[in-house]
Structures are given as structure tokens and as C-alpha cells.
Amino acid sequence: MSGTRPGARSAARPVALVTALLALVSGLLVALPARSASAAGTQGGVVSFTFDDGKITQYTNARSILATAGIKGTFYIISDSLTWGSTNMNATQVKAMAADGHEIGNHSKTHPYLTNLSSTQISSEFTQSQAAIAAATGVTPTNCAYPYGSSNATVRSVAAGIFTSCRGVTGGQNTLGQNTYDLRTYYVQTSTTAAQIRAAADLAKANNTWLVLIYHGIGTVGSTDDVSLTTFQSHIDAVKASGVPTRTVAQALGGSTPNPTPSPTPTASVSPTPSVSASASPSATQSVPVTQGAVSFTFDDGRMSQYDYAVPALNANGIKGTFFIIGDALTWGATYMNATQLRTVANGGHDIANHSQNHPYLGSMTSAQIRTEFSQAQTAITSAVGRAPTACAYPYGDYNGTVQAVAAEFFRGCRTTDGGSNAASQNRFALRTLYVHSDTTAAEIRAAADEARATNSWLILTYHAVGVNDSGYDGDDVTSQQFADHIAAVKASGVAIRTVSQMLG
């Protein structure tokens, strides 16, 4: 997806931000002095366009579109990719982007799963990338994006010693209380419509929140993470039509935004769970009942390849998995399991869970709409397998306090796409995961399983297609051999293997 900075981490933000934050806390935001001309076109909210990996199409295509629109973006660069060739920007091109006024951020040196690394290794990933980017552009990044959105308390603590903020891939918008080292985002995909972007921007405006959009390839659609030129332009038009101003991440954090931004004084002791409004979130007592290390194999969307390849492999190894099913997908045809096939999986002892009815971005919906998504899927799945799911996975990992509160009406817990494992204190409606990609090695799985066993934590693995590329995006799919190797790695660790429902009790 997604040397040290000179001097210590900034001890204070600009006075403008501090003033705005204090005013918001005291309910006196309306009494602030008039905003600058650049912010005068809106009543609240801010949007940031961010771009991951330094792909060449961001330079060849997005650059000119942004220039025409008068928008400055934040580009998170993998420093090693500066030498990867024609698919990624080189140092000269990144320097040109910086000269245009775009922000250059840090996306690590080699794009690893940081949660599988030691503090020293994490620091090396960030600091080596800082040095390479500074040498290329003359600018030292002040913000980062975690590769794959994978972070935990250790990763965030290291990041806090280097950066002002870091962005994951957790769905949602950022409010005053949001941890700046766990910034929420809207993960844009090929199918993301202008109407969806407009709805998210309108929500930012209405709620005085900060919407951070994530893009990858622009103009050349080689995966579901890429958008066409027409789609990208329509997204820009949608944001502009909403009247919400656009800012780089650094600008949003630096006080030039007209809206509440994340807390200006995060400490190096970073909470492993996102901050959620107590009035909207499930009870804090609903934590994870982890008493020993455990691993869960989970599968999203109900893809046919899971039936054809994953289930037989699990059965052969005496493992039960958890399958998060899109209710509507039971009628989508040959690439997805139908009701009869899903019943076979359930009768084999596997855990069947809820992945919504239509796979929408739940964070942009009302409570009633979220409730309909979950309840309709519950009905469809119960009709197919004869029992109601007790767990869910948020589509795209997109959730907020409202989504969690509605989920608590139906389930014992729900899984996100937030990176990391789950300790006993983890909110069961914000379960973390290791999101498996096509380049996830057996060694990485073994290291994560060993850590779960050593720390008595719960590791949830998230898979999509197994054995074939039926998702249309190789990055989310694994081969049959990879899957077999991952199973062998977990079994070799000696850690217990449980379904999500078993873990939630």
C-alpha cells in the first residue's frame, strides 16, 4: 500500500493550530478570528490527497491533473523504489514533485511488514529512507505511511521519535482526539465512485473532520488499487464541489487547516488501539479473551478459490478457518461460493462470519444503513448455513465509532484491516490482523506466529484468493504452495489455531 530527522521531535505545533484546538475543546470555535483567504470557501473539514509507493503514473499523470486543479498532494515514497526503474519515480522526478510544492513523505526503505521487525529494524527502515529521500529531494519528510498499514505500539513508538504523524490504512476520518501516529484514511480503489468521494467529503465538512484519501496508480489500471484518469478527475471534481479545502498532510497538521485536526501532542507511549468516541463505541469491557497465543486463518469475500483450494488444504491439516461472507455474493456467480457450497464449508466445521451484504464503505453510512447491511447479510448467511454469524469483518477495514456501536448489536467482535496482533486488552470490535499479500513469505508468517506464542497474543491472518488470481489483483492473492507453506509455518511454531468465533467465546 503504504538518518533521523535533524533535531528532536517537535515539541510544539504552530500557535494557530494550538489556538484552534483549544477553542474547539471549549466550544468557542465560532469565536476564532477570520480564516485566511485560502480557507474561506468552506465552513469546516479538510481533505488530503495522498499517494503511496512513488509509482511513475503519479508523476506522468497525477502531477498535471493536480496542477490544473491547484491541489498539492502528499506522496509517500519507498526510498529503494527510487532505483527500481520505469515503474516508479526516480530521484529527479521526486525532486520535481517536491519543487511543485507537493509534500514528500516516508513509506519506509523496502516496504516490509514493520510489525514483524524489531525496534532497531523499524528504526533502520525509517531512517535509511529519510536519508535517501533527503538526498534525492533536499527535503526531509516529517510524516510517514506504514507499508500495508501494518503497525502496532512498537512501530508507532519508533515512528513518534522520527515523524510528526504516520498514516495507516484504517478506514475512517480524523477528529480532534485521533492518534496522529494512527491516522485514519479512505482507501481508494478502481471501483470508488465520485459519489462516494463526495459523500465522504460532505461528511468531513459536516463533522469538521479530516478526510485522508489514499491513491496508488493513476491512469494505468493494473490492479484494483489503481484508478483511471477519468475517475481521478471525477474524484477531484467531487471534492471541489463539496467546498472542502484540500491540504497536504503536513499542512493539515501544521495549523493551516480550518478544521479540528488530530492531537498535537502525541507521546512516544502510543496506544495500540484507535481513539473512539465513548458515546458511540461498544463497552470498553468487551476486550479479547486471550489467555494464550493463538492464530486464526480468515478469508474475505467468499471467493470460489477458497472453496476449491483453501478449504481442502485446511481440512488436510486439521485446521478450521473463518470465512467472512458478503451476503449478496452468494448470487454473484462462478467466482464466488453459492449457498450450497457455503453450507458444505460450514458443515465441515469452519466458522462462517459476516462481511456485510454489499461490501460498502460503512464509515460513510448512517446507523440505519449500517444496520441494514449487517442484518441482511445475517439473514442471507443464516438461510444458507443454518446458523447466524457471531463475528464480522468491516469491508475495506472502514469503520468508526458508529460502525462499531451497530456491530455490537449483532456480533461478539469484528475484524479490521489494522496491522498487528491482539492482546487481551484489544477492543474486540477493532480486531487487528496480518493482511496477507502475494509476497508474504512463510518466514514472515512464522515470525508473527512465534511472536503470538511468546506474547500470549492473538494473530489473525487475512487471505483473499487462494490458488488462483480471482480477485483481479495479484497483490491480494496467494498460490496454493504459498498457502501450504504458511500453514506449515504456523504449525511449526506450535501455537494454537482457533477460529475467530472460538476466540471470542
KEFI-855460 format. One record per residue (C-alpha): residue in one letter; z, x, y. Coordinates in steps of 0.5 Angstrom, whole numbers, plus 500, padded with zeros to 3 digits. Layout:
<pts>
AZXY...
</pts>
This chain:
<pts>
M500500500S505503504G518539518T523534521R523530528P525535533G532534535A537529532R535521531S535518538A542515540A540510544R533506546P531505553V535501558A530495558L531494550V538494550T539489556A534484553L538485546L545484550A542478554L540475547V546475544S550472550G545466550L542469557L535471555V532466561A536470566L533476565P528479570A521477570R517481565S511485566A504483567S502485560A507481557A507475562G502471557T507468552Q514465552G516469546G514473540V510479539V505481533S504488531F497490527T499496522F494499517D496503511D493510508G489512513K482509510I476511513T474504515Q480503519Y476509523T469507523N470499523A477497526R477502531S471499535I474492534L481494536A478497542T474491544A480486543G484491547I489492542K493498540G495499532T500503528F496507523Y501510517I498516515I499519508S498527510D495529504S489524505L487528511T483532506W481527501G474527503S470521505T474515503N480517508M480519515N481527516A485530522T480530527Q479522526V486521526K487525532A481521536M485515534A491518537A487519543D485512544G492510544H494508537E500510534I500514528G506513523N508517517H506514510S509520506K505526504T503524497H504516497P510516491Y515511489L520514493T526510489N524515483L526521487S532525489S534525497T531532497Q525530494I524524499S526528505S521533503E515527502F517525509T518532513Q512535510S508529512Q511530519A509537520A502535517I501529522A503533528A499539527A493534526T494530532G499533536V504527535T510527531P511520528T517516530N516511525C514510517A512505512Y515506505P509507500Y508501495G514498500S519502495S526503498N533503496A539505500T538512499V531512501R533508507S539513509V534519509A529515513A534514518G535521519I528522521F525516524T526510529S524505523C521504517R517498514G516496507V512490504T518485504G515478507G518475513Q519476520N524481524T529478528L535481532G539482526Q534485522N535492519T530497522Y529501516D527495512L522492517R519485514T512484514Y506479513Y501483507V494481509Q489480503T482479502S484471502T488471508T485466513A485466520A489459520Q495463516I495468521R495463527A501460524A505466523A503468530D505461532L512462528A513468532K512465539A517459537N522463534N522469538T521474532W516480531L511479526V508485523L501485520I499490514Y492492513H488496509G481497508I477494514G469492513T468494506V472490501G473494495S480490493T484484494D488488500D481489504V478484509S471483511L469485519T469477520T475476517F479482521Q475479527S478472526H485474525I485478532D482472535A487467532V493472534K490472541A489464541S496464540G498467546V503472543P502479545T501485541R505491541T505498536V511498532A514504537Q512499543A516493540L522498538G522501545G523495549S516494552T516487548P518480551N522478545P528480540T527486536P531489530S537492532P537498536T543502533P542502525T546507522A545512516S549508512V544503510S545496507P541495500T539488502P536485508S540481513V539474512S542468517A548466513S547459515A540459511S541463505P545462499S552463498A554471498T558470492Q551469488S550476486V547479480P552479474V550487472T555490467Q551495464G544498465A538493463V531493464S526486465F519486464T516481468F509478469D506475475D501469476G500467468R494471467M490471461S490478459Q498477459Y497473453D491477450Y495484451A502484454V505478449P502482443A505488445L512486447N512482440A511488436N516492440G521486439I521485447K522478451G518478457T519474463F512470466F512468473I507462472I503459478G503451476D496450479A494456475L495452468T488449470W484455473G480456467A479462463T482468467Y489464466M493461461N493454460A499449458T498450450Q497458451L504458455R507454450T506459445V509464449A515460450N516458443G515466442G522466445H519469452D522467459I518462463A519462470N516459477H511463481S510456486Q505451485N499454489H502461491P502461498Y506465503L513461503G515464509S511461514M512454511T518448512S523447508A520441505Q513444504I517450500R521445496T514441494E511448492F517449487S518442485Q511441483A511448479Q517446476T514439473A508443471I511448467T516444464S511439462A507445458V513448455G519443455R524446459A525448466P525455469T531458472A528463476C523464481A518470484Y516469491P509469492Y507476495G514477496D514473502Y521470503N526469509G533465509T530458509V526460503Q532463499A536457501V531452498A530456492A538456491E537448490F532450484F534457481R539462479G535467482C529469485R525476485T522479491T517485491D522489495G522496492G529498488S533496482N539491483A546493483A552488481S552486489Q545485490N544478492R540474486F536471491A533477493L532481487R529488487T523491483L519496481Y512494482V507497477H501499479S495502475D497509477T504508475T506513469A510513463A515518466E516514473I518508468R522513464A526516470A527509473A530506466D534512466E537511473A538504471R542506465A546511469T548507475N549500471S544497475W538492473L531495473I526489474L518491472T513487475Y506487472H500483473A493484469V494488462G489491458V483489463N482488470D482481471S486481478G479484481Y484489484D485495479G491498483D495492480D492492473V494497467T491499461S493497454Q495504453Q499505459F503498458A504501451D507508454H511504459I514500453A515507449A519510456V524504456K525504449A526512449S531511455G536507450V537502456A538494454I532490455R533483457T529477460V531475468S534469465Q538472460M541477466L542471471G546468466
</pts>
